[in-house]
Amino acid sequence: MIVFIATLNVARGKESSFEKLQSELSEIAHANEPGLIVYDVIRHVDRPGVYVVYARFKDRQAFEFHQNADFHQRLVPPILDCVEGEMDLQFFDRVA
């Protein structure tokens, strides 16, 4: 199982675009990726512009499929255009 958590700081005024693009990515990914278990995007309650993406995949092959999907290639560049600074992307192993 592959799990990643990405923390992103979205530029002021781009939150709506970011959320719309992420919602589209999540919806398409859930509909088209049988190896995707979870793709959630959450917004920090007290820190405006701070978002976390949590994704869990059945295995590395499912993760690679996600990364190379045409919709991923189409949506991620405009998503990243909304982000200020570097994304904090970390990978984890699920234990329970």
C-alpha positions as CSV (number, residue, x, y, z in Angstrom):
1,M,0.0,0.0,0.0
2,I,1.2,3.5,-0.9
3,V,0.1,6.5,1.1
4,F,1.0,10.1,0.6
5,I,0.2,13.3,2.5
6,A,0.8,16.6,0.7
7,T,0.6,19.9,2.6
8,L,0.1,22.9,0.3
9,N,-0.1,26.7,0.8
10,V,-2.6,28.1,-1.7
11,A,-2.1,31.7,-2.8
12,R,-4.7,34.2,-1.5
13,G,-7.5,34.6,-4.0
14,K,-6.8,31.2,-5.7
15,E,-8.5,29.0,-3.1
16,S,-11.7,28.6,-5.1
17,S,-9.9,27.6,-8.2
18,F,-7.7,25.2,-6.2
19,E,-10.8,23.6,-4.5
20,K,-12.6,23.2,-7.8
21,L,-9.7,21.6,-9.6
22,Q,-9.0,19.3,-6.6
23,S,-12.7,18.3,-6.4
24,E,-12.6,17.4,-10.1
25,L,-9.4,15.4,-9.7
26,S,-10.8,13.5,-6.7
27,E,-14.1,12.7,-8.5
28,I,-12.4,11.5,-11.7
29,A,-9.8,9.5,-9.8
30,H,-12.4,7.7,-7.7
31,A,-14.4,6.9,-10.8
32,N,-11.5,5.7,-12.9
33,E,-8.9,4.2,-10.6
34,P,-9.8,0.8,-9.1
35,G,-6.5,0.8,-7.2
36,L,-7.3,4.1,-5.5
37,I,-8.6,3.7,-1.9
38,V,-8.8,7.3,-0.8
39,Y,-8.1,10.7,-2.3
40,D,-9.2,13.5,0.1
41,V,-8.5,17.2,0.1
42,I,-9.0,19.0,3.4
43,R,-8.7,22.7,4.4
44,H,-7.1,23.8,7.7
45,V,-9.7,25.3,10.1
46,D,-7.5,28.1,11.5
47,R,-4.8,28.7,8.8
48,P,-6.3,30.2,5.6
49,G,-4.8,28.8,2.5
50,V,-3.4,25.7,4.1
51,Y,-4.6,22.4,2.5
52,V,-3.7,18.7,2.9
53,V,-4.2,16.1,0.3
54,Y,-4.3,12.5,1.6
55,A,-4.2,9.7,-0.8
56,R,-4.0,5.9,-0.4
57,F,-3.4,3.4,-3.2
58,K,-3.6,-0.4,-3.2
59,D,0.0,-0.7,-4.4
60,R,2.8,1.0,-6.3
61,Q,1.2,0.1,-9.7
62,A,-2.0,1.9,-8.7
63,F,0.0,5.0,-7.6
64,E,1.9,5.0,-10.9
65,F,-1.4,4.7,-12.8
66,H,-2.7,7.7,-10.9
67,Q,0.5,9.7,-11.6
68,N,0.3,9.0,-15.4
69,A,-3.4,9.3,-16.0
70,D,-4.4,11.8,-18.6
71,F,-6.7,13.6,-16.2
72,H,-3.9,13.9,-13.7
73,Q,-1.5,15.3,-16.3
74,R,-4.3,17.8,-17.3
75,L,-5.3,19.0,-13.8
76,V,-2.1,19.0,-11.7
77,P,-0.3,21.9,-13.5
78,P,-3.2,24.3,-12.9
79,I,-3.5,23.0,-9.3
80,L,0.2,23.7,-8.7
81,D,-0.2,27.2,-10.3
82,C,-2.5,28.0,-7.3
83,V,0.2,27.0,-4.8
84,E,2.7,29.3,-3.1
85,G,6.1,27.9,-2.3
86,E,7.1,24.2,-2.2
87,M,4.6,21.5,-1.6
88,D,5.5,19.3,1.5
89,L,5.0,15.8,0.0
90,Q,5.6,12.8,2.3
91,F,5.1,9.1,1.7
92,F,4.0,6.6,4.4
93,D,3.4,2.9,4.9
94,R,0.0,2.0,6.4
95,V,0.3,0.0,9.7
96,A,-3.3,-0.5,10.8
